[in-house]
Amino acid sequence: MTDARRIDIALNPDVEIDAALVAGGLGLEVGEFRELMEQRRITVLCERGTGEDAGLYRATFYHGARRLRLVVDATGTPVAHPTATHPR
């Protein structure tokens, strides 16, 4: 294949997000949040920004029907208001 293009991907960037921020956004206590993470009952999708969003990460945490989405910088500091979805 002669039209192949190289895509540079940083493997496993270290981005840490405050557990209290995520737990609160999911309607959980921090201890409960940590326990559910250890049990893999909370899942996370982390996306790395490109172009004008380079250096930013969008982390989406899922627990049952609840979802919390955060946009953070490389230090884990939120740069936008979190968005949460909870069942009614």
N, C-alpha and C positions, 0 to 999 in steps of 0.2 A: 504494500500500500504506500504509494508515494506522496499522498496528500496528508499524511499523519502530522499532527501538530502536538507539540509538547505542552502539557498542563502541569504546572508546578503546584503541588499540594503539600502544605505543612502538615506533617503527621502528628496527631495528638497534641495540639496546642494546649497549654496549661491555662485555662480560664476558670477561675473560681468565683462562684456566685454565692452570696450570703444566704445560708439556709433559712434564716428568719424571714427574709424577703419572700422566698419561694413558698415556704410553709404558710405564711399569712395569706399570700395570694391564692393558695389552694384551700384555704379555710381549715388549716391544720395547725397543731402545736408543733414546735421544732422537733421535740423528741419523737413524736408520731411520724413526722416527715422523714426523719433519719431512719427510723425503723422500716418504714415502707420502702425507702430507697434500697436498704440492705436486702429486703425481701424481693426486690425487683418488681414491686407493685406500682411504682411510679417509673415512668419511662421518660426519656429526654431525647429530643432531636435538637442538635446544635448545627447551625448553618453559619458559614463564614462569609462575610461581605466581600464583594469585589467591586472594582471601579470606584465610584464615589463613596461606596460603603466599606471600602477596604479598611481593615483595622477594627471593624465592628463584628459582633456575633449576635445571632438571634437564637435564643434558647427557648424551646417550647417544652414544658413539663406537662405530662398527661397522667391523670389518676382517675380511673373510672370515666365518668362523663365530664369531669372537670379538666380545664386546660388553662395554663398560665403561660403567656408569651412575654419574654423580656428581650430587649435589645441592650447589649452591654458592650463596653470597650474591652481591650485586652486585659485590663485589671479586674474585670467583673463589675465595674461600676455602671449602673443603668444610665443610659443616655436618652431614654424615652420612658413615658409612663407605661407600666406593665398593663397588659390586657388579659383579663380573665373571663372564662366562660364557665358558668356553673348551671347545673340543671335547676329548673324551678320546681 
